[in-house]
Amino acid sequence: MEETVTKHKLNSLKCCVIVPTYNNEKTLERVLNGVLNHTENLIIVNDGSTDSTAHILKAYTSHEQIHFTENKGKGKALRAAFKHAESLGYHYALTIDSDGQHFPEDIPIFINTLEASENKNLLLIGARNMDQDSVPKKSSFGNKFSNFWFWAETGIKLQDTQSGFRLYPIEQLKKLKFFTSKFEFEIEVIVKAAWQDISVRNIPIQVLYDETERVSHFRPFKDFTRISILNTWLVILTLLYIKPRNVFRALKKKGFKRFIVENFLGINDSAEKKALSVALGVFIGLTPLWGFHTVIVIFLALTFKLNKTIAFISSNVSMPPLIPFVIYGSFKIGNFVLGENITFNFTDNDTSSDILNHLKIYIIGSLSLAVISSVVLGLLCYFIFLLFTKKKGTEAHG
């Protein structure tokens, strides 16, 4: 009865199941038959298998199949399947690995969660219990490593970011551009989905690691290197584009006053944390590290677990209209600290030693200005945040 209900739900939600496979002859048939207990909406991708996979798939010719003549990687297999599923009119796709670690019996969990969710712009990842004894230590470590980088890139904390048992909103994904072709695609797709406001969530699933059957095609050195390069690039994009974009989007949507009240004053962080975030942003923003302020301030905010939004906004103390004042102030303070009286005037007649003197005064002055300003504004904002917090508390009790 439940299987019949699940079939109906899969059809009404326009959802199919995609099974990418590469040399999993021991488990492939069991996985496919398990999927067919729940739906006929099946797409199989034979990613250039060299074992008996092609022979096994002859028994499933009534279902959609994609065959690659050579192995192209899981990312290419999934992207080809998504495109084909879309052409068949599907809006969602469940992906399940063919190595036997996933249970097709968990398909209803994904479908019921999607059906019950108000937000249908949803990407679900099956969360495995990675602490059980049968799970290889390297898999457990790799998952924790991936979870950390996903959080750094999106701000979303997940229990499992590497599980291949997922539900994708393929109609939404077609708007995104992907560049990876191997295992790292499963990281790229969830990060870019989160960046486009697709809700990325975990749901609990079963997992089985049977080393007598399971064949892993993960190449520790090559694939870990590819994943590391991808994460490096995604972090750079996060710092230089995504975080600033999100701040400016919120500013545009809410307007300046509401944005300051809600995103600056009204954040639930403590007054101390918000004030330290201001101090960090102001300090970095006034240092002579032009072009790197955003990267550095968000990296340090993540490292010290401060408020990234407040730190980023505060680092814009040296935005273009204010740059002349920042430079002038840096020279004035630099002269005072060094006991010099060199005027701020670069001319064609300046010698190299004069230019170096200018730079020395500017650098020392800007660092001094950064320290003074961060301390003063940090303390000032601390008292403002404290007053605002007390005011909110009084209004709540009133």
C-alpha positions in Angstrom: 0.0 0.0 0.0 2.8 2.4 1.0 4.6 1.7 -2.3 1.5 2.5 -4.3 1.1 5.8 -2.4 4.8 6.7 -3.0 4.4 5.9 -6.8 1.4 8.3 -6.9 3.3 11.0 -5.1 6.4 10.7 -7.3 4.2 11.1 -10.4 2.2 14.0 -9.0 5.5 15.8 -7.9 7.0 15.0 -11.4 9.9 13.3 -9.8 12.2 10.6 -11.2 15.0 8.4 -9.8 18.4 8.6 -11.3 20.9 5.7 -10.8 24.4 6.5 -12.0 26.6 3.4 -12.2 30.2 2.5 -12.9 31.4 -1.1 -12.4 29.0 -2.0 -9.6 27.9 -5.4 -11.0 27.5 -7.0 -7.6 24.9 -4.5 -6.3 23.4 -2.9 -9.4 20.5 -5.3 -9.9 19.5 -5.2 -6.2 19.4 -1.4 -6.2 17.4 -1.1 -9.5 14.8 -3.6 -8.3 14.5 -1.8 -5.0 13.9 1.5 -6.8 11.3 -0.1 -9.1 9.3 -1.2 -6.1 8.6 2.5 -5.6 8.5 4.0 -9.1 8.8 3.3 -12.8 10.3 6.8 -13.3 13.8 5.5 -13.6 16.8 6.9 -15.5 20.0 4.7 -15.5 23.4 6.2 -16.4 26.0 3.6 -17.4 29.2 5.7 -17.0 31.5 3.6 -19.2 31.4 0.4 -17.1 33.8 -2.3 -18.2 32.3 -5.1 -16.1 29.0 -6.9 -16.8 26.9 -3.8 -16.2 25.8 -3.5 -19.9 24.6 -7.1 -19.8 22.7 -6.5 -16.6 21.0 -3.5 -18.0 19.5 -5.5 -20.9 16.9 -6.6 -18.5 15.8 -3.0 -18.0 15.4 -1.8 -21.5 11.9 -0.5 -20.9 13.4 2.2 -18.7 15.4 5.3 -19.7 19.1 4.6 -20.1 22.1 6.7 -20.9 25.3 4.9 -22.0 28.8 6.5 -22.1 31.4 4.7 -24.1 34.1 5.6 -21.6 34.1 6.7 -17.9 33.4 10.5 -17.7 32.9 10.8 -14.0 29.9 11.0 -11.6 29.4 14.8 -12.2 29.1 14.3 -16.0 26.8 11.3 -15.5 24.5 13.3 -13.2 24.4 16.4 -15.4 23.5 14.3 -18.4 20.8 12.6 -16.4 19.4 16.0 -15.1 19.2 17.3 -18.7 17.5 14.2 -19.9 15.0 14.2 -17.0 14.1 17.8 -17.7 13.5 17.0 -21.3 11.0 14.3 -20.1 9.1 16.8 -18.1 10.4 16.0 -14.6 10.8 18.8 -12.0 12.7 16.8 -9.4 15.2 13.9 -9.4 16.2 11.5 -6.7 19.7 10.2 -7.1 20.8 7.0 -5.4 24.2 5.3 -5.6 24.5 1.8 -7.2 27.1 0.5 -4.8 24.5 -0.8 -2.3 25.2 1.6 0.6 21.8 3.3 0.2 18.4 1.7 0.8 15.7 2.3 -1.8 13.2 1.8 1.0 14.1 5.3 2.1 12.7 6.9 -1.0 9.4 7.7 0.7 11.3 9.8 3.3 12.4 12.2 0.6 9.1 12.3 -1.1 7.1 12.8 2.1 9.5 15.6 3.2 9.1 17.4 -0.2 5.4 17.0 -0.2 5.0 18.4 3.4 7.4 21.3 2.8 5.8 24.7 2.1 9.0 25.7 0.2 9.3 23.4 -2.8 12.5 25.1 -3.8 14.3 22.3 -1.9 17.4 20.2 -2.1 17.5 17.2 0.3 20.6 15.3 1.2 20.3 11.9 3.0 22.3 12.1 6.2 24.0 8.9 7.1 25.1 7.8 10.6 28.8 8.2 10.0 29.6 7.1 13.6 28.6 3.5 13.2 31.3 0.9 13.3 30.9 -0.2 9.7 31.7 3.2 8.3 35.4 3.5 7.2 37.3 6.1 9.2 38.5 7.9 6.0 34.8 8.3 4.9 33.8 9.8 8.3 36.8 12.2 8.2 36.2 13.2 4.6 32.5 14.0 5.4 33.4 16.2 8.4 36.0 18.0 6.2 33.4 18.6 3.5 30.8 19.7 6.1 33.2 22.4 7.4 33.9 23.9 4.0 30.2 23.9 3.1 29.5 25.9 6.2 32.4 28.3 5.4 31.0 28.8 1.9 27.3 29.1 2.7 26.9 29.6 6.5 24.7 26.4 6.6 25.6 23.6 9.0 24.8 20.1 7.7 25.5 16.7 9.2 26.3 15.1 5.8 27.3 16.8 2.6 28.8 13.8 0.8 25.9 11.4 0.6 24.9 10.6 -2.9 21.3 9.8 -1.9 19.7 13.2 -2.7 16.6 15.0 -4.1 17.4 17.7 -6.5 15.1 20.5 -7.8 16.3 20.1 -11.4 14.1 22.9 -12.7 16.0 25.3 -10.5 19.4 23.8 -11.2 19.1 24.4 -14.9 19.6 28.2 -14.2 23.1 27.4 -12.7 26.4 26.9 -14.4 28.6 23.9 -13.4 32.2 23.2 -14.3 33.2 20.0 -12.5 32.8 16.5 -13.8 33.9 14.0 -11.1 33.0 13.5 -7.4 33.5 17.2 -6.7 30.3 18.0 -8.6 28.3 16.9 -5.6 29.9 19.7 -3.6 29.7 22.3 -6.4 26.0 21.7 -6.9 24.9 22.1 -3.3 27.1 25.2 -2.7 25.8 26.9 -5.8 22.2 25.9 -5.0 22.5 27.4 -1.5 23.9 30.6 -3.1 20.8 30.8 -5.2 18.5 30.6 -2.2 17.6 26.9 -2.7 16.9 25.4 0.7 19.6 22.7 1.3 18.7 20.3 4.1 19.5 16.9 5.6 17.1 14.1 6.3 18.1 10.9 8.1 18.6 7.7 6.0 20.0 4.3 6.5 23.5 3.3 5.3 25.2 -0.1 4.7 29.0 -0.4 4.1 29.5 -4.0 3.0 33.2 -4.3 2.0 32.5 -7.7 0.3 30.2 -6.0 -2.2 30.9 -2.3 -2.3 33.3 -1.0 -4.9 34.5 2.6 -4.3 35.9 4.5 -7.3 37.1 7.4 -5.1 40.8 8.0 -5.8 42.2 9.5 -2.5 45.0 11.7 -4.0 43.5 12.8 -7.3 39.9 13.3 -6.1 40.9 14.9 -2.8 43.1 17.3 -4.7 40.3 18.2 -7.1 37.9 18.7 -4.2 40.5 20.9 -2.4 41.0 23.1 -5.5 37.2 23.5 -5.9 36.8 24.4 -2.2 39.6 27.0 -2.5 37.8 28.6 -5.5 34.4 28.5 -3.8 35.8 30.2 -0.6 37.4 32.9 -2.7 34.1 33.5 -4.5 32.3 33.5 -1.1 34.6 36.2 0.3 34.9 38.4 -2.8 31.3 38.1 -4.2 28.7 36.1 -2.3 29.0 37.7 1.1 29.1 41.3 -0.2 26.3 40.5 -2.6 24.1 39.2 0.2 24.7 42.3 2.3 23.9 44.7 -0.6 20.8 42.6 -1.5 19.5 42.9 2.1 20.3 46.6 2.1 18.4 47.2 -1.1 15.4 45.1 -0.1 15.0 46.5 3.4 16.2 50.1 3.0 19.0 51.6 5.0 17.1 52.3 8.2 15.5 48.9 8.5 18.7 47.2 7.5 20.7 48.9 10.2 18.0 48.1 12.8 17.5 44.5 11.9 20.9 43.4 10.5 23.2 45.6 12.6 21.5 46.5 15.9 18.9 43.7 16.1 21.1 40.7 15.5 20.8 38.3 18.5 24.6 38.2 19.1 25.8 39.7 22.4 26.8 43.4 22.6 30.4 42.3 23.1 30.4 40.1 19.9 28.9 42.8 17.8 31.2 45.5 19.1 34.3 43.2 18.4 32.9 42.7 14.9 32.8 46.5 14.4 36.3 46.9 15.8 37.6 44.1 13.5 35.9 45.6 10.4 37.1 49.2 11.1 40.7 48.0 11.8 41.0 46.0 8.6 39.2 48.7 6.6 41.7 51.3 7.6 44.8 49.2 7.0 46.8 49.8 3.8 45.8 46.4 2.4 43.8 47.8 -0.5 42.0 45.2 -2.6 42.1 42.6 0.2 39.9 44.1 2.9 36.9 42.0 2.2 38.8 38.7 2.0 40.7 39.4 5.2 37.8 40.7 7.3 35.5 37.8 6.4 38.2 35.2 6.9 39.1 36.7 10.3 35.4 36.9 11.3 35.0 33.2 10.4 38.1 32.3 12.3 37.2 34.2 15.5 33.5 33.4 15.1 32.4 37.0 15.0 29.5 38.5 13.0 30.5 38.4 9.3 27.8 40.9 8.2 28.7 43.6 10.8 32.5 43.1 10.2 32.0 43.4 6.4 29.9 46.6 6.7 32.4 48.1 9.2 35.3 47.4 6.8 33.7 49.7 4.3 34.9 52.7 6.4 37.3 53.2 3.6 34.8 53.2 0.7 35.8 55.4 -2.3 34.2 58.7 -1.2 36.1 58.4 2.2 39.5 57.4 0.8 40.9 60.9 0.5 40.0 61.6 4.2 41.5 58.2 5.3 44.8 58.9 3.4 45.0 62.5 4.7 44.3 61.3 8.3 46.9 58.5 7.9 49.6 61.1 6.8 48.8 63.5 9.7 49.0 60.7 12.3 52.1 59.2 10.6 53.9 62.6 10.8 52.9 62.9 14.5 54.0 59.4 15.4 57.4 59.7 13.6 57.9 63.4 14.6 58.1 64.4 10.9 56.6 67.3 9.0 56.5 65.9 5.5 53.6 67.2 3.4 51.3 64.9 1.4 52.5 65.8 -2.1 53.7 63.4 -4.7 55.4 65.1 -7.7 57.5 64.1 -10.6 60.5 65.7 -8.8 60.2 63.3 -5.8 63.2 61.0 -5.5 62.9 57.3 -4.6 63.9 58.1 -1.0 61.2 60.8 -0.8 58.6 58.3 -2.0 59.8 55.7 0.5 59.5 58.3 3.3 55.9 59.1 2.1 55.1 55.3 2.2 56.6 54.8 5.6 54.6 57.7 7.1 51.4 56.5 5.4 51.8 52.9 6.5 52.6 53.7 10.1 49.9 56.4 10.1 47.2 54.1 8.7 48.0 51.3 11.1 47.9 53.8 14.0 44.6 55.3 12.7 43.2 51.7 12.4 44.1 50.9 16.0 42.7 54.1 17.4 39.5 54.1 15.3 38.8 50.4 16.0 39.1 50.9 19.8 37.1 54.1 19.9 34.3 52.9 17.5 34.3 49.4 19.1 33.7 50.9 22.6 31.1 53.4 21.3 29.2 50.7 19.5 29.4 48.4 22.5 27.5 50.9 24.6 25.0 51.5 21.7 24.4 47.8 21.3 24.0 47.5 25.1 21.4 50.2 25.2 19.5 48.8 22.3 19.5 45.3 23.9 18.2 46.7 27.2 15.5 48.7 25.3 14.4 45.6 23.5 14.3 43.7 26.7 12.2 46.4 28.4 9.7 46.6 25.4 9.4 42.8 25.5 8.5 42.7 29.2 6.2 45.8 28.8 
